[in-house]
Amino acid sequence: MIAEADRIATRISRVELERRWSAVRAAMAERSIDALVMQSTNDWLGGAVKWFTDRPANNGYPVTVVFPLAAPMVVVEMGPFDGRTQLDGFDPGRPGVGDVRAAPSFTSIDYTSSYDSKIVAETLRRHRFKTVGLIGGNYLPHGLVQAVEGAVVSPRHVVDATALVDEIKANKSVEEVALIRQTAALQDIVFAEILRTIRPGMRDTDVAAAAWRHCQSLGSEQGIILGASAPVGERSPFLGRHFQGRTLAQGDHLSILIEVNGPGGFYTELGRTIVLGRASGELLDGFAAVQEAQNATLRHMRPGVACGAIAAAHDSFMQSLGLPVERRLYAHGQGYDMVERPLIREDETMRLRAGLCLAVHPGYETSSQFSVICDNYMIGPDGPGECLHRTEKKVFEV
């Protein structure tokens, strides 16, 4: 169970933040990078800003960070024209930040995108940074990239530093692992609450709303609750709120995915199937297949193994059961991002190593069923440890 003191948002310690900053700065020095530039607009897949500053971006408002090699960070966020707060890097609410700049920019108002970019360019010129690394440069706004390129000697002095940060961010510290375990525990508690409250007559959205309320009361800030019901014999895939209007009846089944963060902001995900009555043989056989597929993948997850090799082995296993090969993403890293590297598929260059948190969720669907299992594991020196989730691996009949 999660202790009462942990049911609110948890700040990351200064020691942990210093560990992150020191590791990145050492890597920057090796590549002669003077500063990094990153931007996020959400905290589902915007983990770099959260990882550096311990403050997430959310609700679509851009947060841009300049992370110098040898000076406190500069943060640009939504606010009044010419808004500015100068700090010393030791403010407890803004650890590592020396300058907070503001501009009233909105991703829905295209012409305002230049406001943030001008502040970033001005910062780079003022500090006379020669080489700047972009984090997630292919997804940064075009105007921001142009501004960065115009603020240095030449565009060739703007480099891709994404992998530099990915490699460090993927390895979880002792403090991070403890928070990840809290998130998994939170999701177990919420799933148990769903089992206690679900009943015929509820809409899918009622189940999701009850789950969300419990998540937030335990300290979750963001994430998704996906779930859709159907009569047994019809497919019940993970669907979002716009498609959760169906009313549950006795004998129906519901697939549900709890993918929310916990106190501290780390994500894990838990997915199971619930039947209001008795499960069909087809449902039970499907779950048994994906559970064994999960176990088969875990047996291949050893430090040093190429992710593409694991994905290929998974495809071979699924084919041996007469099931389709994987065309989506069935296993991946998690942290401040719902999905972070490494991806368990053929295009991933990062190899497995100890210290990674991985979600493993093989599945398949037909017109009559949606079979899936979803859990998280930490990779240790000898491979995966025990499942972080304690929810039993089965089709639940209530």
N, C-alpha and C positions, 0 to 999 in steps of 0.2 A: 504493500500500500504506500501511497505518497503521503509523507508527513504533512501536517497542517501548515507548517512553516514554509513548505515548498509549493503551496498552492497559489502562489503569486509569481509574477515574472522575476526571474533570477538574473542578476547582473553577473557578468564574467569578471573574474578577479583581475586586478592590475598585473599580477604575476603572469597569468595566462596571456594577457594581451602583450606584455613585454616579450614573452616567448615568441609569439607570432611575429611581432615587428622585427625582432632581432634576426629571426631566421630569414625573413624576406630581405632585410637590408644586407645581410651577408651575401645572399644570392644576387642582389642588385649590384653590389660592389664588384663581384666576380665578372659581371657583364658590363661594367661601367655605365650603369643606368642611374641617372641623377634623381628621377622622380617617376612615380607611377600615376596614371589617371584612370579612374573607374567611374561608372555611373550605374545606379540601379533605380528602378521605378516600382519594384514590388519585393516582397520578402518570400515569395514562393520559389523564385528562381533568381534572386538577387543577392545571393549570400556573400559576395565579395565585400560589399559595403558594410554589412553586419559584422563580418569576420574582422575587418580592420578597425571599426569604430564602436562596436557593441550597440549600435542603433540601427534598426532596419529601415529600409525605405518601404513605403506602403501606399496604397490608395492611388497609385498612378503618378504621384508627385516625384519628379526626379531628384535624386540626391547624388551629387558629384563629389568625388574625393580626390585630392592631390596628396600623394604620400611621398614626401621627399626622403632622400637617402640620409640626410643628417639634420632634419628639422621637424617640428611638429606638423601634423596634417592641416590641410585647409579643406573645409567642408563647405559646399555650396548647396543650399536647399531653398525650398519655396518660402517666401516671405516678402516684406516690403522692399520697394526700390531703395538701394543704398543701405540696406540693413547689414549691420556688422557687429560682431562681438569678438573682441580680441582676448585670448586666453594664454596660458603658459604651458599647456600640455598636461597639466596635473589637476584640472578641474574634474571632480568625481563624476559629474554628469556628462563630461565630454573628454574622456581619457585620451591622451595623445594628440589632442586637437589644439592648435594655436590660433586659428582664425576661422570663424564661422561667418560666411557671407550669405546674403539672401537676395533673391530676385523673384518677382511674381510670375513664374513660368509654369505652364501647364502643357502636358502632352497633347491635350485636345485643341490647343491654340498654337498652330504651327509657328507663327511669327515670333512667339515668345521664346523659342528654343535658343535664340541667339543671346539672350540675357545671361544664361549660365555659361555659355561658351566664351563670351567676352571676359567674364570674371576669371575663368580658368586660364585663358590666354594671358591676361594681365598678370596673373600669379606666376606663370612660367617665365614671362619676360622679366618680372621684378627680381626673381631669384636667379636669373640667368642660367637656367638649366640647359645643358647642352644636349643630352640624350634622354628622351622620355619614353617609358614603356606603357603601352595600352593594355588594360585587362578587359578581355572580351571585346576586342576592337571591332570584330566583324558585326557586332550587334550594337555598337555605340551609334548615336545619331551622326549622320553625315556632317552636319554643321559643327559638332563638337570635334570630330576628327580633323576637319579642315582648320579649325581654330588652333588646335594643338600643333598641327604641321606648320602653320604660319607663325607660331611663337618660338620656334627653334631655328637653328641655322639653316636646315633644309629638311624636306620630308624624310630623307634617308636616316635622319637622327631620331625618327619615331619608330619604335620597334614593338614587336608583339611580345608582351611579357605574361601572357595568359598562362602558358604551361608552367612558367616559373612559380606562379602563385598556386596553380592547381596541385602541383606536386607536394607543396608544403601543407596546403589546406586539407588535402585528403587524409593525411595521417593525424589521427585523433590523439590528443593528450589525455592524461589521467582525468583531469577536470572535465574535459569534453565528454569522455566516455561515461562518466557519472551522470551527466545531464542527458545524454542519449538514453541511458537506461531508465531515467525518470520518464522520458517521453514514451518509451515502450510500456512502462508500467501504467502510465496514464491511459493509454489506448486499451490496455487489458481491462482496466476498471470501467471504461466507457462501454466496451463491448459487453461486459457482464451486466451493465445497467440496461443495455438494449434488450438483452435476453429477458430481463425482469419486466420490462415495460411493453414490449411488442405484443400486439394482439390483433385479431381480426377487427376491421372497422377503421383502423388507423390508415392514413395515407402514407405513402413512402416518404413524403416530405415531413410528416409528423415524426417519423422515426429518426430522420436525419436531424430535425430541429432539436429533438430531445437529446440526441447524441452531442450536438453542438453545445447545447446549454451545459451539459456535464463537462465537456472538454474545457470550456471557458472557466467554469467554476474551479477547475483543477490547475489553471494557469496557462492554458493554451491561448495563443494570440491569433494565429492564422492557420489556414489549411483548407482541406476539402473533405466533405463527407459524401461519398458517392454510393448510390444504391438504388436498385430498381427491382420491383417484384413482378411475378408472372405466375400463372398456374403451372404446377409441375407438368413437365412435358413441353413447355415453351421456354425460350431463352430469357434469362434475367440478367442482363449485363450491368456493369457499373455505369450509372448515368447521373448527371448533375441535376440541380434544383429545377430547371425548366422542364424536366421530364419526370418529375417525381410526384405527379398528381394522382397516380393510380391508388385505389383503395384496396387494402389487403383483405383477403377472404380466407377462411379456413381451408387448409390444403395448399395454399400458395407457398412459394419460396422467394427469398430475398437475398440477393448478393450485396454485400456491403463492404466498403473500403473506408477505413478511418486513416486519413493521411494528414495529420495535423502536427504542429510543433508543440513542444512542451515548455516548461519553465526553463529559460535560458535560450530558447529559440531553435533548438535542434529538431529535425524531422525524423520520424520513422513511419512505417505504415503497416497496418494490420488488415487483412482481408479474409472473410469467411462467408459461408452460405448458411442461411437460417431457413428452416421449413416449419410452417405452422401446421404441424401434423407429422406424417410419416414421409421420409425421403424415398424416392423411387430407386430402384436398382441402378438405373442409368446415372442418377446424381451421385450415388455412392461410388460407383465404378469410376466416374469421371474424377471425383475428388481423390480417390486412391491413385489414379494415374498422375495427377499433378503433384501430389505429395511425394510420390516416388521420383518424379522428375526433379523436384526441389532437392531431395536427398542425393540424387545423382549429381546434380550441379555442385552441391556442397562438398562431395567427395573429391571433386576436381579443384576446388578452391584452395590452393596452396601458394604461399609466397614465392614469387618468381615466375608463376605460370602466366602465359599470355592470355588475355581476355578472349581473343579470337578463337583460341583452342578450346576454351570452356564452352563458348557459344556453339562451335562445331560439334562438340561432344553432346551438347543438349539436343541439337537438331537430329543427330544420329539416334539418340535415345527415343525421341518422340516418333521418329520414323519406324523404329523397331516395334512400337505399339500401334502402328497404323494411324498415327496422328500427324497433323501438319507441322512443318518446320516453323521456326519463329521468324516473323517478319516485323515485329515491333521491338520493344525493349523489355526484356523479362527479368533483368537483374542489373543493379547499378548502385553506385555509391550514394550515400545521403549524409547530410550535415545541416548547415544553414540553408542549403538548397534542397528542395524536394528531390531533385535529380542532380547529382554531381558526378564527377569522374571518380573511378573508372566506370565505363559502360561495358557490360558483358556482351559484346558483339564484335564483329569482325573489323570494324573501323577504329577500334580503340588501340592506342599505342602504349598507354600506361599499363604496366604489369601489376599483378597483385602483390601486396606486401602486408606485413603485420601493421595493425593500427587502423585499418579501413573499416568503415561501417557500411555494410551492403544490405540492400533490400533484395530479396529473391522471391519473385512472384510468377512462376510459370503458369500458363493457362492455355485454354483453347475453347472455341465455341462452335456450336452447330446451330441449326434451326431449333433444336429441342432442348439445348442446355448450354450453360456458361459455367465452365469448370475452372476454378482459380484457387490459389492459396497464396498468401502474402505474409512474410515475416522478415525480421532483421537479424543480422549476425555480425559480430565483430570478428575480424580476421586476426588470429594470433600467430606466433612463430611456427606452429604446426598446422595451421589452417583455422577453420571456423570454430569458435567456442560454442557454448550452449546457445540455443535460440534466446534472443533478448525478450521475446514475448512469451508469456506463460499461458496464454489462451490455448486450450486443447486443439489439436489439429484434427478436425472432424467436421462433418456436416451436422449442424445443430438442429435437433428436433424439439420444438417447444409447443 
